[in-house]
């Protein structure tokens, strides 16, 4: 009977560790999305009104939505599991000297990193193992929002100024 109690305690500890790892990984992806959001904001500041409106509609708004959903997924999971939620701070846009293309390229790279982090997390089956369907749906939704944005950003830059 004693070994069963130790096993259960070990499982509880392993579950707590898995939940914390999951929360930390979501925070990492959310930070990458914040970098993309800031970079698109930096690009926006350098565009004329028409280009800015296009960037906002095609790139900034979807990233803003993804960032909000990633933050909500993080805080919701933290609340459901009794773990401390993290306070997310806005990221810095970068140096204006990098220009619109530099900002958009930086945003694209951050989005690829965030998508890769979330894909790896989903592939690990950790979200399934901790048994949180709401979190799995939220992660899938964030990935759906950001997956195609690097390609959209590439097209935006290729038509920039036309």
N, C-alpha and C positions, 0 to 999 in steps of 0.2 A: 504494500500500500504506500509505503514511503516513496518508492521510485515513481509511482504515478503522480504524486504531488509535485515532486521535483520536475517531472516531465511537463506538467501543466504550467508550472511557474516558468520553465524554460520557454515554453510555447508563448506565454504571455509576453515575455521579454523579447522573443524573436518577432512577435507581431508588432510590439511597440517600436522596435528598431526598424522594421519594414515600413511602418507607417511614417516614421520620421524620415527615412530615406526617400520615400515617395513624396512627402511634403517638400523636402529640400530640392528634389529634382524638379518639381513643379515650379518652385521659386526660381531656380536657375533658368528655366525656359521663359518664365514671366519676365525676368530681368533682360533677357535677350530681346523679347518683344518690346520692352520699354526702350531699349537702345534704338530699335527700328523706328519706333514712334518719334523719338527725339530727332533722329536723323531725317525723317520725312519732314518734320517741323522745320529743321534747318534748311532743307531744300526749298520748302514753301516760301521761306523768307526771302529767297533769292530769285523767285519767279515773278513774272508779270501776273496780272490778274487772271488772264485766261489760263496760263500754265498752272498757276496756283490752284485755281478751281478744279482743273483736271486732276492734278496730283491729289488734292483733297478727296475727290470723289472716287478715284480709282485705287488709291493706295493708303492715304492717311486714315480715312474712315474705317476701312476693314481692319486695319491694324489697331486702331483705337478700340474697336469692338472686341477684337481678339484679346487685347490687353485687359479690358474689363472682365471678360469671361475667364481668363486665366487667373486673375486676382480673385474673382468670386469662387472659382474652383478651389483655389488654395485656402481661402478663408473658410469656405464651407466645409471642406474636408478637415481642416484643423479643428473647427468647432465640433463636428460630429465625432471626432476621435479624442477630444480633450487635449489636443496638443496646442502649443502657443502659435498663433498666426503671426506672420511676419508683416511688418510695415514696409510697403514698397515705396521707394523714393523715385522721383522722376530722374531719368538718365540725362546726361549731357549730350547735346547734339553733335559736338565736335567743332572743329575750326572752320570758320566761314571760307577760308582760303581753299578748302577742298572742292568748293563749287557744287552745283546741283548734282552733277554726275557722281562726284565723290560721296555726297550724302546718300544718294539713292543706292549706290553700290554698297555702302556701309550698312544701310537698312536691309538690303537684300541678303547680305552675308549673315546678319543677325537673325533674320527670319529663317534662313536655312538652318542655322544653328539651333534655333528654338524648335523647329519642326523635327530636326534630327534627334534632339533630346527627348521630345515627346514620343517620337516613333520608337526609339530605343526603350523608353519606359513601357510603352504598350506592348512591345515585343517581349519584354522581360516577364510579362504576366503578373507583375507585382500588383497592379490595380485589381486584377481578378483575385489574387491570393488574399488581399485585405478585405475583399468582399464589399466594395462600394460601387454600386451600379451608377449612382449619380455622378461620381467622379469620372468613371469610364466614359460616360456620355459627354461630360463637359470637356474632357481631354480630346475626344474625337471631334467635338464641335470647334475647338480652338484650332486643331490641325486642319480642319476643313476650311476655316477662314484664311489661314496663312499659307497653305500648301502651294497655291498658284501665284502668290504675290511676287516672288522673285522673277517669274517670267513676265508678269505684268509690268514690273519695274524695268526690266530690260527693254520691253517695248516702249515704255514711257521715255526712257533715255534715248532710244533710237529715233524717236519722232520729236524729241525736244527741240524747240525752236522752229518747227515747221508750221 
